[in-house]
Amino acid sequence: MSLSGATIPAPSAGAGPAAARDHLFTARSLDRYRAVLAEGVERVARRVATADRPFTGAGPDDLAPRVAAVDLDRPLGDPGAALDELHDVYLRDAVYFHHPRYLAHLNCPVVIPALLGEAVLSAVNSSMDTWDQSAGGTLVERRLIDWTAGRIGLGPAADGVFTSGGTHSNLQALLLAREETRARAGLRPGPEALSRLRVLTSAAGHFSVQKAARLLGLGPDAVRTVDTDAQRRMPPDALAREIARCRADGLLVMAVVATAGTTDFGSIDPLPQVADICAAAGVWLHVDAAYGCGLLVSPTRRHLLDGIERADSVTVDFHKSFFQPVSSSAVLVRDSRTLRHATWHADYLNPARAVEQRIPNQVDKSLQTTRRFDALKLWLTLRIMGADGVGALFDEVIDRAGEAWHLLDADPRFEVVTRPTLSTLVFRWRPAGLAADLVDDANLYAREALAASGAALVAGTRVDGAHHLKFTLLNPETTGDDVAAVLDLIAEHAGWYARTRTADELTAVG
Ligand SMILES: *Cc1c(COP(=O)(O)O)cnc(C)c1O
């Protein structure tokens, strides 16, 4: 009996080719398709219905034996049995981002129109590399790229492509920046030229910039970070000084990466001033808006991104602030011609003559070949709930973060680093009169103890060498009461740790 009520047809007898064919998605298997997917949806719904906390607290030692015990060479045949097993190895102990007390990383609850898109796109399974594998899918993706570029204000020559995530978008943007800089400076390809290139970003910039520099063959010191101000933004005068210093050292600044929504602080670099500096210096400006892109649709806060329209390239992560399931990201460029640095023609796939025939092959713009039709999720989201709806959700979590800041700021148990622009809060438990190392360890302990209890999940980071805790609010269902309750739990765990250790130390001395 299936939980969803739809009966899953019994498979053909045996395990041979006939039985295997029953599992192929074809015109002959539509009853099975409907019933099996309905059953999967039902199991997820049941798990979510009973999730009274974001996490069970299971550790790798609890889960590893269960996963290891599955004999992958002995199929169960029956989807219901496989889903029962999946409950034990995954669904029961997964981390649930829809839960209002999940406050850790940049993972959002997802909107149902996007889940609908996910179901459609994986069944049809278009591949976005070429027109002859996607047809209208290519046009849907292109419309969404144009729509996003329009929201940013990149101008009539803009273009871009969907990617797997912000890491990938940043890598592609920096590849284009490297090639444009090299061409403009007349540098021949080779290690000598690469070792002279520098990328400037703030100390709060994303680590994928470092990874991209390594993948792009730049030297180990290629990324120079500019210290941030008290609000964790890149000070324009410090950026200008760093550019001048690079020049004085005979180095070539190939890109400035400004961050519109730093991962830890949600701070937005002063984009208009940074754009002025880049324009004056003739340097490629990349804006990493992986987190802050939700402001593009905010009914009240779009102005926080003013200046982004002057970027040469922009990263947006729809899977962060547009409430889309992983993966959904895009890289946008002001000048579509710069995408040629990602182009390679293969006779069997995207021959050069296809360009003359005006066949739109998205692979010409992408680092990937076979590629998911992730754009469909955003399409259905815009067509069903609309951009203002998405923006209203993001606005709500930003409001909530502002309220949480007031709570923290007024609470003598805690110290909060900066007032949020977006929806993160970095803080620590720090009652008066405790030694710095004890405070450090108590915060570390509180985070782990909270995760082990599963009652709430918060993130951790370091600020000026000291351990801090972080809330990333992306769930409009999280209330002020949730935030207050989690702060009490943190204070309880941290306080218990501090008291216990102090007592131990007194015993040791005594
Ligand atoms: C999350 C994030 C990234 C990386 O994006 P992924 O989708 O995780 O690869 C890049 N930059 C910033 C500012 C981010 O917050």
The ligand as an SDF file (V2000), in Angstrom:
LIG
                    3D

 15 15  0  0  0  0  0  0  0  0999 V2000
   27.5710   31.8120   -1.1760 C   0  0  0  0  0  0  0  0  0  0  0  0
   28.4690   32.8170   -1.7590 C   0  0  0  0  0  0  0  0  0  0  0  0
   29.2710   32.5020   -2.8630 C   0  0  0  0  0  0  0  0  0  0  0  0
   29.3860   31.1030   -3.3900 C   0  0  0  0  0  0  0  0  0  0  0  0
   28.1980   30.6660   -3.9590 O   0  0  0  0  0  0  0  0  0  0  0  0
   27.8640   29.1100   -4.0820 P   0  0  0  0  0  0  0  0  0  0  0  0
   26.5410   29.1420   -4.7430 O   0  0  0  0  0  0  0  0  0  0  0  0
   27.8350   28.5750   -2.6860 O   0  0  0  0  0  0  0  0  0  0  0  0
   28.9230   28.4780   -4.8990 O   0  0  0  0  0  0  0  0  0  0  0  0
   30.0200   33.5150   -3.4310 C   0  0  0  0  0  0  0  0  0  0  0  0
   29.9940   34.7620   -2.9230 N   0  0  0  0  0  0  0  0  0  0  0  0
   29.2480   35.0880   -1.8550 C   0  0  0  0  0  0  0  0  0  0  0  0
   29.2830   36.4990   -1.3450 C   0  0  0  0  0  0  0  0  0  0  0  0
   28.4610   34.1270   -1.2310 C   0  0  0  0  0  0  0  0  0  0  0  0
   27.7410   34.4420   -0.1470 O   0  0  0  0  0  0  0  0  0  0  0  0
  1  2  1  0
  2  3  1  0
  2 14  2  0
  3  4  1  0
  3 10  2  0
  4  5  1  0
  5  6  1  0
  6  7  2  0
  6  8  1  0
  6  9  1  0
 10 11  1  0
 11 12  2  0
 12 13  1  0
 12 14  1  0
 14 15  1  0
M  END
$$$$
